Amino acid sequence: MTKCNICGNKLQELFLEKLKGTVVKKEGSSKKYHVCFECQKKFKNKDEWFAKIK
Ligand SMILES: [Zn+2]
C-alpha cells in the first residue's frame, strides 16, 4: 500500500488508480514521492515538502 512520504499515513485508494494524494518528483531525480492531502494543506509549497520527506 502506498504511504505518504511525509507523515507515513497510508493513502487510501479511491478508484482504480486514483490515490488520495499527489505524486511529486524531485528535480533531477526520477524518484517519486507521495504526499497526502493533509500534508499538502500543512505545507504550502514543494520546497517544504522535500524538506520533510525522508
Ligand atoms: Zn501526509
mmCIF file of the protein (N, C-alpha, C, O) and its ligand, coordinates in Angstrom:
data_MODEL
# 
_entry.id   MODEL 
# 
loop_
_entity.id 
_entity.type 
_entity.pdbx_number_of_molecules 
1 polymer     1 
2 non-polymer 1 
# 
_entity_poly.entity_id                      1 
_entity_poly.type                           'polypeptide(L)' 
_entity_poly.nstd_linkage                   no 
_entity_poly.nstd_monomer                   no 
_entity_poly.pdbx_seq_one_letter_code       MTKCNICGNKLQELFLEKLKGTVVKKEGSSKKYHVCFECQKKFKNKDEWFAKIK 
_entity_poly.pdbx_seq_one_letter_code_can   MTKCNICGNKLQELFLEKLKGTVVKKEGSSKKYHVCFECQKKFKNKDEWFAKIK 
_entity_poly.pdbx_strand_id                 A 
# 
loop_
_entity_poly_seq.entity_id 
_entity_poly_seq.num 
_entity_poly_seq.mon_id 
_entity_poly_seq.hetero 
1 1  MET n 
1 2  THR n 
1 3  LYS n 
1 4  CYS n 
1 5  ASN n 
1 6  ILE n 
1 7  CYS n 
1 8  GLY n 
1 9  ASN n 
1 10 LYS n 
1 11 LEU n 
1 12 GLN n 
1 13 GLU n 
1 14 LEU n 
1 15 PHE n 
1 16 LEU n 
1 17 GLU n 
1 18 LYS n 
1 19 LEU n 
1 20 LYS n 
1 21 GLY n 
1 22 THR n 
1 23 VAL n 
1 24 VAL n 
1 25 LYS n 
1 26 LYS n 
1 27 GLU n 
1 28 GLY n 
1 29 SER n 
1 30 SER n 
1 31 LYS n 
1 32 LYS n 
1 33 TYR n 
1 34 HIS n 
1 35 VAL n 
1 36 CYS n 
1 37 PHE n 
1 38 GLU n 
1 39 CYS n 
1 40 GLN n 
1 41 LYS n 
1 42 LYS n 
1 43 PHE n 
1 44 LYS n 
1 45 ASN n 
1 46 LYS n 
1 47 ASP n 
1 48 GLU n 
1 49 TRP n 
1 50 PHE n 
1 51 ALA n 
1 52 LYS n 
1 53 ILE n 
1 54 LYS n 
# 
loop_
_struct_asym.id 
_struct_asym.entity_id 
A 1 
B 2 
# 
loop_
_chem_comp.id 
_chem_comp.type 
_chem_comp.mon_nstd_flag 
ALA 'L-peptide linking' y 
ASN 'L-peptide linking' y 
ASP 'L-peptide linking' y 
CYS 'L-peptide linking' y 
GLN 'L-peptide linking' y 
GLU 'L-peptide linking' y 
GLY 'peptide linking'   y 
HIS 'L-peptide linking' y 
ILE 'L-peptide linking' y 
LEU 'L-peptide linking' y 
LYS 'L-peptide linking' y 
MET 'L-peptide linking' y 
PHE 'L-peptide linking' y 
SER 'L-peptide linking' y 
THR 'L-peptide linking' y 
TRP 'L-peptide linking' y 
TYR 'L-peptide linking' y 
VAL 'L-peptide linking' y 
ZN  non-polymer         . 
# 
_pdbx_entity_nonpoly.entity_id   2 
_pdbx_entity_nonpoly.name        ? 
_pdbx_entity_nonpoly.comp_id     ZN 
# 
_pdbx_nonpoly_scheme.asym_id         B 
_pdbx_nonpoly_scheme.entity_id       2 
_pdbx_nonpoly_scheme.mon_id          ZN 
_pdbx_nonpoly_scheme.ndb_seq_num     1 
_pdbx_nonpoly_scheme.pdb_seq_num     101 
_pdbx_nonpoly_scheme.auth_seq_num    101 
_pdbx_nonpoly_scheme.pdb_mon_id      ZN 
_pdbx_nonpoly_scheme.auth_mon_id     ZN 
_pdbx_nonpoly_scheme.pdb_strand_id   A 
_pdbx_nonpoly_scheme.pdb_ins_code    . 
# 
loop_
_atom_site.group_PDB 
_atom_site.id 
_atom_site.type_symbol 
_atom_site.label_atom_id 
_atom_site.label_alt_id 
_atom_site.label_comp_id 
_atom_site.label_asym_id 
_atom_site.label_entity_id 
_atom_site.label_seq_id 
_atom_site.pdbx_PDB_ins_code 
_atom_site.Cartn_x 
_atom_site.Cartn_y 
_atom_site.Cartn_z 
_atom_site.occupancy 
_atom_site.B_iso_or_equiv 
_atom_site.pdbx_formal_charge 
_atom_site.auth_seq_id 
_atom_site.auth_comp_id 
_atom_site.auth_asym_id 
_atom_site.auth_atom_id 
_atom_site.pdbx_PDB_model_num 
ATOM   1   N  N  . MET A 1 1  ? 0.827   -1.210 0.000   1.00 0.00 ? 1   MET A N  1 
ATOM   2   C  CA . MET A 1 1  ? 0.000   0.000  0.000   1.00 0.00 ? 1   MET A CA 1 
ATOM   3   C  C  . MET A 1 1  ? 0.859   1.257  0.000   1.00 0.00 ? 1   MET A C  1 
ATOM   4   O  O  . MET A 1 1  ? 1.933   1.300  0.599   1.00 0.00 ? 1   MET A O  1 
ATOM   5   N  N  . THR A 1 2  ? 0.367   2.256  -0.673  1.00 0.00 ? 2   THR A N  1 
ATOM   6   C  CA . THR A 1 2  ? 1.123   3.499  -0.798  1.00 0.00 ? 2   THR A CA 1 
ATOM   7   C  C  . THR A 1 2  ? 1.000   4.342  0.463   1.00 0.00 ? 2   THR A C  1 
ATOM   8   O  O  . THR A 1 2  ? -0.080  4.483  1.037   1.00 0.00 ? 2   THR A O  1 
ATOM   9   N  N  . LYS A 1 3  ? 2.121   4.892  0.874   1.00 0.00 ? 3   LYS A N  1 
ATOM   10  C  CA . LYS A 1 3  ? 2.124   5.737  2.062   1.00 0.00 ? 3   LYS A CA 1 
ATOM   11  C  C  . LYS A 1 3  ? 2.595   7.138  1.715   1.00 0.00 ? 3   LYS A C  1 
ATOM   12  O  O  . LYS A 1 3  ? 3.370   7.351  0.783   1.00 0.00 ? 3   LYS A O  1 
ATOM   13  N  N  . CYS A 1 4  ? 2.096   8.083  2.501   1.00 0.00 ? 4   CYS A N  1 
ATOM   14  C  CA . CYS A 1 4  ? 2.573   9.457  2.384   1.00 0.00 ? 4   CYS A CA 1 
ATOM   15  C  C  . CYS A 1 4  ? 4.032   9.507  2.836   1.00 0.00 ? 4   CYS A C  1 
ATOM   16  O  O  . CYS A 1 4  ? 4.377   8.976  3.892   1.00 0.00 ? 4   CYS A O  1 
ATOM   17  N  N  . ASN A 1 5  ? 4.881   10.141 2.044   1.00 0.00 ? 5   ASN A N  1 
ATOM   18  C  CA . ASN A 1 5  ? 6.296   10.189 2.379   1.00 0.00 ? 5   ASN A CA 1 
ATOM   19  C  C  . ASN A 1 5  ? 6.619   11.218 3.456   1.00 0.00 ? 5   ASN A C  1 
ATOM   20  O  O  . ASN A 1 5  ? 7.760   11.301 3.909   1.00 0.00 ? 5   ASN A O  1 
ATOM   21  N  N  . ILE A 1 6  ? 5.638   11.994 3.866   1.00 0.00 ? 6   ILE A N  1 
ATOM   22  C  CA . ILE A 1 6  ? 5.890   12.970 4.920   1.00 0.00 ? 6   ILE A CA 1 
ATOM   23  C  C  . ILE A 1 6  ? 5.409   12.452 6.274   1.00 0.00 ? 6   ILE A C  1 
ATOM   24  O  O  . ILE A 1 6  ? 6.192   12.380 7.222   1.00 0.00 ? 6   ILE A O  1 
ATOM   25  N  N  . CYS A 1 7  ? 4.125   12.088 6.373   1.00 0.00 ? 7   CYS A N  1 
ATOM   26  C  CA . CYS A 1 7  ? 3.593   11.687 7.678   1.00 0.00 ? 7   CYS A CA 1 
ATOM   27  C  C  . CYS A 1 7  ? 3.534   10.172 7.837   1.00 0.00 ? 7   CYS A C  1 
ATOM   28  O  O  . CYS A 1 7  ? 3.358   9.674  8.949   1.00 0.00 ? 7   CYS A O  1 
ATOM   29  N  N  . GLY A 1 8  ? 3.677   9.442  6.751   1.00 0.00 ? 8   GLY A N  1 
ATOM   30  C  CA . GLY A 1 8  ? 3.671   7.992  6.844   1.00 0.00 ? 8   GLY A CA 1 
ATOM   31  C  C  . GLY A 1 8  ? 2.286   7.371  6.859   1.00 0.00 ? 8   GLY A C  1 
ATOM   32  O  O  . GLY A 1 8  ? 2.150   6.152  6.957   1.00 0.00 ? 8   GLY A O  1 
ATOM   33  N  N  . ASN A 1 9  ? 1.258   8.205  6.763   1.00 0.00 ? 9   ASN A N  1 
ATOM   34  C  CA . ASN A 1 9  ? -0.091  7.654  6.714   1.00 0.00 ? 9   ASN A CA 1 
ATOM   35  C  C  . ASN A 1 9  ? -0.337  6.956  5.383   1.00 0.00 ? 9   ASN A C  1 
ATOM   36  O  O  . ASN A 1 9  ? 0.206   7.327  4.342   1.00 0.00 ? 9   ASN A O  1 
ATOM   37  N  N  . LYS A 1 10 ? -1.154  5.959  5.460   1.00 0.00 ? 10  LYS A N  1 
ATOM   38  C  CA . LYS A 1 10 ? -1.492  5.243  4.236   1.00 0.00 ? 10  LYS A CA 1 
ATOM   39  C  C  . LYS A 1 10 ? -2.426  6.085  3.382   1.00 0.00 ? 10  LYS A C  1 
ATOM   40  O  O  . LYS A 1 10 ? -3.340  6.736  3.889   1.00 0.00 ? 10  LYS A O  1 
ATOM   41  N  N  . LEU A 1 11 ? -2.184  6.061  2.098   1.00 0.00 ? 11  LEU A N  1 
ATOM   42  C  CA . LEU A 1 11 ? -3.073  6.758  1.179   1.00 0.00 ? 11  LEU A CA 1 
ATOM   43  C  C  . LEU A 1 11 ? -4.167  5.796  0.760   1.00 0.00 ? 11  LEU A C  1 
ATOM   44  O  O  . LEU A 1 11 ? -3.909  4.670  0.335   1.00 0.00 ? 11  LEU A O  1 
ATOM   45  N  N  . GLN A 1 12 ? -5.391  6.270  0.891   1.00 0.00 ? 12  GLN A N  1 
ATOM   46  C  CA . GLN A 1 12 ? -6.499  5.411  0.521   1.00 0.00 ? 12  GLN A CA 1 
ATOM   47  C  C  . GLN A 1 12 ? -6.732  5.484  -0.976  1.00 0.00 ? 12  GLN A C  1 
ATOM   48  O  O  . GLN A 1 12 ? -6.697  6.555  -1.581  1.00 0.00 ? 12  GLN A O  1 
ATOM   49  N  N  . GLU A 1 13 ? -6.962  4.354  -1.538  1.00 0.00 ? 13  GLU A N  1 
ATOM   50  C  CA . GLU A 1 13 ? -7.263  4.331  -2.962  1.00 0.00 ? 13  GLU A CA 1 
ATOM   51  C  C  . GLU A 1 13 ? -8.739  4.586  -3.145  1.00 0.00 ? 13  GLU A C  1 
ATOM   52  O  O  . GLU A 1 13 ? -9.582  3.901  -2.566  1.00 0.00 ? 13  GLU A O  1 
ATOM   53  N  N  . LEU A 1 14 ? -9.036  5.566  -3.947  1.00 0.00 ? 14  LEU A N  1 
ATOM   54  C  CA . LEU A 1 14 ? -10.431 5.913  -4.171  1.00 0.00 ? 14  LEU A CA 1 
ATOM   55  C  C  . LEU A 1 14 ? -11.015 5.043  -5.277  1.00 0.00 ? 14  LEU A C  1 
ATOM   56  O  O  . LEU A 1 14 ? -11.859 4.179  -5.036  1.00 0.00 ? 14  LEU A O  1 
ATOM   57  N  N  . PHE A 1 15 ? -10.556 5.287  -6.464  1.00 0.00 ? 15  PHE A N  1 
ATOM   58  C  CA . PHE A 1 15 ? -10.985 4.474  -7.585  1.00 0.00 ? 15  PHE A CA 1 
ATOM   59  C  C  . PHE A 1 15 ? -9.753  3.795  -8.129  1.00 0.00 ? 15  PHE A C  1 
ATOM   60  O  O  . PHE A 1 15 ? -8.645  4.004  -7.634  1.00 0.00 ? 15  PHE A O  1 
ATOM   61  N  N  . LEU A 1 16 ? -9.939  3.011  -9.113  1.00 0.00 ? 16  LEU A N  1 
ATOM   62  C  CA . LEU A 1 16 ? -8.875  2.187  -9.673  1.00 0.00 ? 16  LEU A CA 1 
ATOM   63  C  C  . LEU A 1 16 ? -7.454  2.692  -9.415  1.00 0.00 ? 16  LEU A C  1 
ATOM   64  O  O  . LEU A 1 16 ? -6.717  2.091  -8.633  1.00 0.00 ? 16  LEU A O  1 
ATOM   65  N  N  . GLU A 1 17 ? -7.072  3.775  -10.058 1.00 0.00 ? 17  GLU A N  1 
ATOM   66  C  CA . GLU A 1 17 ? -5.695  4.219  -9.881  1.00 0.00 ? 17  GLU A CA 1 
ATOM   67  C  C  . GLU A 1 17 ? -5.603  5.554  -9.190  1.00 0.00 ? 17  GLU A C  1 
ATOM   68  O  O  . GLU A 1 17 ? -4.511  6.093  -9.008  1.00 0.00 ? 17  GLU A O  1 
ATOM   69  N  N  . LYS A 1 18 ? -6.743  6.094  -8.803  1.00 0.00 ? 18  LYS A N  1 
ATOM   70  C  CA . LYS A 1 18 ? -6.723  7.408  -8.175  1.00 0.00 ? 18  LYS A CA 1 
ATOM   71  C  C  . LYS A 1 18 ? -6.393  7.276  -6.697  1.00 0.00 ? 18  LYS A C  1 
ATOM   72  O  O  . LYS A 1 18 ? -7.076  6.564  -5.960  1.00 0.00 ? 18  LYS A O  1 
ATOM   73  N  N  . LEU A 1 19 ? -5.352  7.959  -6.272  1.00 0.00 ? 19  LEU A N  1 
ATOM   74  C  CA . LEU A 1 19 ? -4.965  7.933  -4.870  1.00 0.00 ? 19  LEU A CA 1 
ATOM   75  C  C  . LEU A 1 19 ? -5.365  9.233  -4.211  1.00 0.00 ? 19  LEU A C  1 
ATOM   76  O  O  . LEU A 1 19 ? -5.461  10.279 -4.853  1.00 0.00 ? 19  LEU A O  1 
ATOM   77  N  N  . LYS A 1 20 ? -5.597  9.141  -2.904  1.00 0.00 ? 20  LYS A N  1 
ATOM   78  C  CA . LYS A 1 20 ? -5.930  10.327 -2.141  1.00 0.00 ? 20  LYS A CA 1 
ATOM   79  C  C  . LYS A 1 20 ? -4.645  11.052 -1.790  1.00 0.00 ? 20  LYS A C  1 
ATOM   80  O  O  . LYS A 1 20 ? -4.165  10.985 -0.658  1.00 0.00 ? 20  LYS A O  1 
ATOM   81  N  N  . GLY A 1 21 ? -4.107  11.733 -2.756  1.00 0.00 ? 21  GLY A N  1 
ATOM   82  C  CA . GLY A 1 21 ? -2.842  12.415 -2.553  1.00 0.00 ? 21  GLY A CA 1 
ATOM   83  C  C  . GLY A 1 21 ? -2.249  12.777 -3.886  1.00 0.00 ? 21  GLY A C  1 
ATOM   84  O  O  . GLY A 1 21 ? -2.900  12.648 -4.923  1.00 0.00 ? 21  GLY A O  1 
ATOM   85  N  N  . THR A 1 22 ? -1.021  13.228 -3.864  1.00 0.00 ? 22  THR A N  1 
ATOM   86  C  CA . THR A 1 22 ? -0.390  13.605 -5.108  1.00 0.00 ? 22  THR A CA 1 
ATOM   87  C  C  . THR A 1 22 ? 1.007   13.010 -5.172  1.00 0.00 ? 22  THR A C  1 
ATOM   88  O  O  . THR A 1 22 ? 1.594   12.640 -4.156  1.00 0.00 ? 22  THR A O  1 
ATOM   89  N  N  . VAL A 1 23 ? 1.520   12.929 -6.385  1.00 0.00 ? 23  VAL A N  1 
ATOM   90  C  CA . VAL A 1 23 ? 2.860   12.392 -6.588  1.00 0.00 ? 23  VAL A CA 1 
ATOM   91  C  C  . VAL A 1 23 ? 3.767   13.527 -7.036  1.00 0.00 ? 23  VAL A C  1 
ATOM   92  O  O  . VAL A 1 23 ? 3.442   14.271 -7.961  1.00 0.00 ? 23  VAL A O  1 
ATOM   93  N  N  . VAL A 1 24 ? 4.906   13.649 -6.371  1.00 0.00 ? 24  VAL A N  1 
ATOM   94  C  CA . VAL A 1 24 ? 5.856   14.684 -6.761  1.00 0.00 ? 24  VAL A CA 1 
ATOM   95  C  C  . VAL A 1 24 ? 7.201   14.047 -7.061  1.00 0.00 ? 24  VAL A C  1 
ATOM   96  O  O  . VAL A 1 24 ? 7.540   12.978 -6.555  1.00 0.00 ? 24  VAL A O  1 
ATOM   97  N  N  . LYS A 1 25 ? 7.947   14.736 -7.895  1.00 0.00 ? 25  LYS A N  1 
ATOM   98  C  CA . LYS A 1 25 ? 9.294   14.285 -8.228  1.00 0.00 ? 25  LYS A CA 1 
ATOM   99  C  C  . LYS A 1 25 ? 10.270  15.372 -7.857  1.00 0.00 ? 25  LYS A C  1 
ATOM   100 O  O  . LYS A 1 25 ? 10.009  16.559 -8.051  1.00 0.00 ? 25  LYS A O  1 
ATOM   101 N  N  . LYS A 1 26 ? 11.396  14.952 -7.322  1.00 0.00 ? 26  LYS A N  1 
ATOM   102 C  CA . LYS A 1 26 ? 12.454  15.913 -7.082  1.00 0.00 ? 26  LYS A CA 1 
ATOM   103 C  C  . LYS A 1 26 ? 13.109  16.246 -8.410  1.00 0.00 ? 26  LYS A C  1 
ATOM   104 O  O  . LYS A 1 26 ? 13.237  15.389 -9.284  1.00 0.00 ? 26  LYS A O  1 
ATOM   105 N  N  . GLU A 1 27 ? 13.514  17.473 -8.552  1.00 0.00 ? 27  GLU A N  1 
ATOM   106 C  CA . GLU A 1 27 ? 14.175  17.861 -9.794  1.00 0.00 ? 27  GLU A CA 1 
ATOM   107 C  C  . GLU A 1 27 ? 15.472  17.089 -9.947  1.00 0.00 ? 27  GLU A C  1 
ATOM   108 O  O  . GLU A 1 27 ? 16.239  16.933 -8.997  1.00 0.00 ? 27  GLU A O  1 
ATOM   109 N  N  . GLY A 1 28 ? 15.701  16.613 -11.153 1.00 0.00 ? 28  GLY A N  1 
ATOM   110 C  CA . GLY A 1 28 ? 16.920  15.874 -11.426 1.00 0.00 ? 28  GLY A CA 1 
ATOM   111 C  C  . GLY A 1 28 ? 16.900  14.469 -10.878 1.00 0.00 ? 28  GLY A C  1 
ATOM   112 O  O  . GLY A 1 28 ? 17.930  13.795 -10.850 1.00 0.00 ? 28  GLY A O  1 
ATOM   113 N  N  . SER A 1 29 ? 15.726  14.015 -10.437 1.00 0.00 ? 29  SER A N  1 
ATOM   114 C  CA . SER A 1 29 ? 15.615  12.669 -9.902  1.00 0.00 ? 29  SER A CA 1 
ATOM   115 C  C  . SER A 1 29 ? 14.383  12.007 -10.493 1.00 0.00 ? 29  SER A C  1 
ATOM   116 O  O  . SER A 1 29 ? 13.391  12.671 -10.793 1.00 0.00 ? 29  SER A O  1 
ATOM   117 N  N  . SER A 1 30 ? 14.454  10.698 -10.657 1.00 0.00 ? 30  SER A N  1 
ATOM   118 C  CA . SER A 1 30 ? 13.291  10.002 -11.181 1.00 0.00 ? 30  SER A CA 1 
ATOM   119 C  C  . SER A 1 30 ? 12.479  9.382  -10.054 1.00 0.00 ? 30  SER A C  1 
ATOM   120 O  O  . SER A 1 30 ? 11.461  8.729  -10.286 1.00 0.00 ? 30  SER A O  1 
ATOM   121 N  N  . LYS A 1 31 ? 12.952  9.600  -8.818  1.00 0.00 ? 31  LYS A N  1 
ATOM   122 C  CA . LYS A 1 31 ? 12.255  9.045  -7.678  1.00 0.00 ? 31  LYS A CA 1 
ATOM   123 C  C  . LYS A 1 31 ? 10.944  9.780  -7.426  1.00 0.00 ? 31  LYS A C  1 
ATOM   124 O  O  . LYS A 1 31 ? 10.882  11.007 -7.495  1.00 0.00 ? 31  LYS A O  1 
ATOM   125 N  N  . LYS A 1 32 ? 9.916   9.021  -7.137  1.00 0.00 ? 32  LYS A N  1 
ATOM   126 C  CA . LYS A 1 32 ? 8.609   9.631  -6.908  1.00 0.00 ? 32  LYS A CA 1 
ATOM   127 C  C  . LYS A 1 32 ? 8.259   9.591  -5.435  1.00 0.00 ? 32  LYS A C  1 
ATOM   128 O  O  . LYS A 1 32 ? 8.570   8.635  -4.725  1.00 0.00 ? 32  LYS A O  1 
ATOM   129 N  N  . TYR A 1 33 ? 7.604   10.654 -4.993  1.00 0.00 ? 33  TYR A N  1 
ATOM   130 C  CA . TYR A 1 33 ? 7.177   10.737 -3.608  1.00 0.00 ? 33  TYR A CA 1 
ATOM   131 C  C  . TYR A 1 33 ? 5.680   11.008 -3.563  1.00 0.00 ? 33  TYR A C  1 
ATOM   132 O  O  . TYR A 1 33 ? 5.130   11.696 -4.422  1.00 0.00 ? 33  TYR A O  1 
ATOM   133 N  N  . HIS A 1 34 ? 5.037   10.455 -2.549  1.00 0.00 ? 34  HIS A N  1 
ATOM   134 C  CA . HIS A 1 34 ? 3.604   10.665 -2.380  1.00 0.00 ? 34  HIS A CA 1 
ATOM   135 C  C  . HIS A 1 34 ? 3.363   11.612 -1.218  1.00 0.00 ? 34  HIS A C  1 
ATOM   136 O  O  . HIS A 1 34 ? 3.990   11.507 -0.164  1.00 0.00 ? 34  HIS A O  1 
ATOM   137 N  N  . VAL A 1 35 ? 2.452   12.530 -1.434  1.00 0.00 ? 35  VAL A N  1 
ATOM   138 C  CA . VAL A 1 35 ? 2.097   13.487 -0.386  1.00 0.00 ? 35  VAL A CA 1 
ATOM   139 C  C  . VAL A 1 35 ? 0.578   13.486 -0.242  1.00 0.00 ? 35  VAL A C  1 
ATOM   140 O  O  . VAL A 1 35 ? -0.148  13.725 -1.207  1.00 0.00 ? 35  VAL A O  1 
ATOM   141 N  N  . CYS A 1 36 ? 0.107   13.212 0.978   1.00 0.00 ? 36  CYS A N  1 
ATOM   142 C  CA . CYS A 1 36 ? -1.339  13.152 1.201   1.00 0.00 ? 36  CYS A CA 1 
ATOM   143 C  C  . CYS A 1 36 ? -1.937  14.558 1.271   1.00 0.00 ? 36  CYS A C  1 
ATOM   144 O  O  . CYS A 1 36 ? -1.215  15.548 1.391   1.00 0.00 ? 36  CYS A O  1 
ATOM   145 N  N  . PHE A 1 37 ? -3.250  14.626 1.196   1.00 0.00 ? 37  PHE A N  1 
ATOM   146 C  CA . PHE A 1 37 ? -3.921  15.920 1.192   1.00 0.00 ? 37  PHE A CA 1 
ATOM   147 C  C  . PHE A 1 37 ? -3.650  16.703 2.467   1.00 0.00 ? 37  PHE A C  1 
ATOM   148 O  O  . PHE A 1 37 ? -3.499  17.924 2.426   1.00 0.00 ? 37  PHE A O  1 
ATOM   149 N  N  . GLU A 1 38 ? -3.589  16.015 3.590   1.00 0.00 ? 38  GLU A N  1 
ATOM   150 C  CA . GLU A 1 38 ? -3.365  16.722 4.841   1.00 0.00 ? 38  GLU A CA 1 
ATOM   151 C  C  . GLU A 1 38 ? -2.000  17.403 4.859   1.00 0.00 ? 38  GLU A C  1 
ATOM   152 O  O  . GLU A 1 38 ? -1.875  18.538 5.318   1.00 0.00 ? 38  GLU A O  1 
ATOM   153 N  N  . CYS A 1 39 ? -1.001  16.722 4.371   1.00 0.00 ? 39  CYS A N  1 
ATOM   154 C  CA . CYS A 1 39 ? 0.324   17.329 4.322   1.00 0.00 ? 39  CYS A CA 1 
ATOM   155 C  C  . CYS A 1 39 ? 0.374   18.430 3.270   1.00 0.00 ? 39  CYS A C  1 
ATOM   156 O  O  . CYS A 1 39 ? 1.114   19.402 3.419   1.00 0.00 ? 39  CYS A O  1 
ATOM   157 N  N  . GLN A 1 40 ? -0.396  18.282 2.229   1.00 0.00 ? 40  GLN A N  1 
ATOM   158 C  CA . GLN A 1 40 ? -0.458  19.357 1.239   1.00 0.00 ? 40  GLN A CA 1 
ATOM   159 C  C  . GLN A 1 40 ? -1.042  20.615 1.847   1.00 0.00 ? 40  GLN A C  1 
ATOM   160 O  O  . GLN A 1 40 ? -0.643  21.728 1.504   1.00 0.00 ? 40  GLN A O  1 
ATOM   161 N  N  . LYS A 1 41 ? -2.001  20.428 2.761   1.00 0.00 ? 41  LYS A N  1 
ATOM   162 C  CA . LYS A 1 41 ? -2.604  21.585 3.419   1.00 0.00 ? 41  LYS A CA 1 
ATOM   163 C  C  . LYS A 1 41 ? -1.635  22.189 4.428   1.00 0.00 ? 41  LYS A C  1 
ATOM   164 O  O  . LYS A 1 41 ? -1.557  23.408 4.577   1.00 0.00 ? 41  LYS A O  1 
ATOM   165 N  N  . LYS A 1 42 ? -0.894  21.315 5.122   1.00 0.00 ? 42  LYS A N  1 
ATOM   166 C  CA . LYS A 1 42 ? 0.017   21.772 6.165   1.00 0.00 ? 42  LYS A CA 1 
ATOM   167 C  C  . LYS A 1 42 ? 1.203   22.523 5.583   1.00 0.00 ? 42  LYS A C  1 
ATOM   168 O  O  . LYS A 1 42 ? 1.629   23.550 6.113   1.00 0.00 ? 42  LYS A O  1 
ATOM   169 N  N  . PHE A 1 43 ? 1.726   21.998 4.493   1.00 0.00 ? 43  PHE A N  1 
ATOM   170 C  CA . PHE A 1 43 ? 2.921   22.592 3.886   1.00 0.00 ? 43  PHE A CA 1 
ATOM   171 C  C  . PHE A 1 43 ? 2.548   23.116 2.514   1.00 0.00 ? 43  PHE A C  1 
ATOM   172 O  O  . PHE A 1 43 ? 2.138   22.363 1.630   1.00 0.00 ? 43  PHE A O  1 
ATOM   173 N  N  . LYS A 1 44 ? 2.698   24.417 2.353   1.00 0.00 ? 44  LYS A N  1 
ATOM   174 C  CA . LYS A 1 44 ? 2.115   25.056 1.176   1.00 0.00 ? 44  LYS A CA 1 
ATOM   175 C  C  . LYS A 1 44 ? 2.935   24.900 -0.089  1.00 0.00 ? 44  LYS A C  1 
ATOM   176 O  O  . LYS A 1 44 ? 2.385   24.949 -1.190  1.00 0.00 ? 44  LYS A O  1 
ATOM   177 N  N  . ASN A 1 45 ? 4.225   24.715 0.045   1.00 0.00 ? 45  ASN A N  1 
ATOM   178 C  CA . ASN A 1 45 ? 4.989   24.614 -1.199  1.00 0.00 ? 45  ASN A CA 1 
ATOM   179 C  C  . ASN A 1 45 ? 5.914   23.408 -1.207  1.00 0.00 ? 45  ASN A C  1 
ATOM   180 O  O  . ASN A 1 45 ? 6.220   22.816 -0.172  1.00 0.00 ? 45  ASN A O  1 
ATOM   181 N  N  . LYS A 1 46 ? 6.341   23.074 -2.397  1.00 0.00 ? 46  LYS A N  1 
ATOM   182 C  CA . LYS A 1 46 ? 7.080   21.829 -2.587  1.00 0.00 ? 46  LYS A CA 1 
ATOM   183 C  C  . LYS A 1 46 ? 8.435   21.829 -1.893  1.00 0.00 ? 46  LYS A C  1 
ATOM   184 O  O  . LYS A 1 46 ? 8.933   20.775 -1.499  1.00 0.00 ? 46  LYS A O  1 
ATOM   185 N  N  . ASP A 1 47 ? 9.033   23.011 -1.742  1.00 0.00 ? 47  ASP A N  1 
ATOM   186 C  CA . ASP A 1 47 ? 10.302  23.065 -1.023  1.00 0.00 ? 47  ASP A CA 1 
ATOM   187 C  C  . ASP A 1 47 ? 10.141  22.547 0.390   1.00 0.00 ? 47  ASP A C  1 
ATOM   188 O  O  . ASP A 1 47 ? 11.010  21.849 0.913   1.00 0.00 ? 47  ASP A O  1 
ATOM   189 N  N  . GLU A 1 48 ? 9.015   22.897 1.009   1.00 0.00 ? 48  GLU A N  1 
ATOM   190 C  CA . GLU A 1 48 ? 8.752   22.410 2.363   1.00 0.00 ? 48  GLU A CA 1 
ATOM   191 C  C  . GLU A 1 48 ? 8.504   20.918 2.360   1.00 0.00 ? 48  GLU A C  1 
ATOM   192 O  O  . GLU A 1 48 ? 8.940   20.212 3.269   1.00 0.00 ? 48  GLU A O  1 
ATOM   193 N  N  . TRP A 1 49 ? 7.813   20.437 1.355   1.00 0.00 ? 49  TRP A N  1 
ATOM   194 C  CA . TRP A 1 49 ? 7.564   19.001 1.264   1.00 0.00 ? 49  TRP A CA 1 
ATOM   195 C  C  . TRP A 1 49 ? 8.899   18.256 1.222   1.00 0.00 ? 49  TRP A C  1 
ATOM   196 O  O  . TRP A 1 49 ? 9.123   17.303 1.968   1.00 0.00 ? 49  TRP A O  1 
ATOM   197 N  N  . PHE A 1 50 ? 9.769   18.713 0.336   1.00 0.00 ? 50  PHE A N  1 
ATOM   198 C  CA . PHE A 1 50 ? 11.030  17.991 0.166   1.00 0.00 ? 50  PHE A CA 1 
ATOM   199 C  C  . PHE A 1 50 ? 11.903  18.084 1.411   1.00 0.00 ? 50  PHE A C  1 
ATOM   200 O  O  . PHE A 1 50 ? 12.706  17.191 1.683   1.00 0.00 ? 50  PHE A O  1 
ATOM   201 N  N  . ALA A 1 51 ? 11.744  19.163 2.162   1.00 0.00 ? 51  ALA A N  1 
ATOM   202 C  CA . ALA A 1 51 ? 12.499  19.286 3.408   1.00 0.00 ? 51  ALA A CA 1 
ATOM   203 C  C  . ALA A 1 51 ? 12.022  18.256 4.425   1.00 0.00 ? 51  ALA A C  1 
ATOM   204 O  O  . ALA A 1 51 ? 12.787  17.819 5.285   1.00 0.00 ? 51  ALA A O  1 
ATOM   205 N  N  . LYS A 1 52 ? 10.735  17.869 4.320   1.00 0.00 ? 52  LYS A N  1 
ATOM   206 C  CA . LYS A 1 52 ? 10.155  16.934 5.282   1.00 0.00 ? 52  LYS A CA 1 
ATOM   207 C  C  . LYS A 1 52 ? 10.266  15.487 4.852   1.00 0.00 ? 52  LYS A C  1 
ATOM   208 O  O  . LYS A 1 52 ? 10.269  14.582 5.686   1.00 0.00 ? 52  LYS A O  1 
ATOM   209 N  N  . ILE A 1 53 ? 10.357  15.271 3.567   1.00 0.00 ? 53  ILE A N  1 
ATOM   210 C  CA . ILE A 1 53 ? 10.422  13.902 3.060   1.00 0.00 ? 53  ILE A CA 1 
ATOM   211 C  C  . ILE A 1 53 ? 11.730  13.253 3.457   1.00 0.00 ? 53  ILE A C  1 
ATOM   212 O  O  . ILE A 1 53 ? 12.803  13.843 3.326   1.00 0.00 ? 53  ILE A O  1 
ATOM   213 N  N  . LYS A 1 54 ? 11.622  12.024 3.948   1.00 0.00 ? 54  LYS A N  1 
ATOM   214 C  CA . LYS A 1 54 ? 12.841  11.331 4.369   1.00 0.00 ? 54  LYS A CA 1 
ATOM   215 C  C  . LYS A 1 54 ? 13.410  10.551 3.197   1.00 0.00 ? 54  LYS A C  1 
ATOM   216 O  O  . LYS A 1 54 ? 14.441  9.892  3.336   1.00 0.00 ? 54  LYS A O  1 
HETATM 217 ZN ZN . ZN  B 2 .  ? 0.892   13.027 4.858   1.00 0.00 2 101 ZN  A ZN 1 
# 
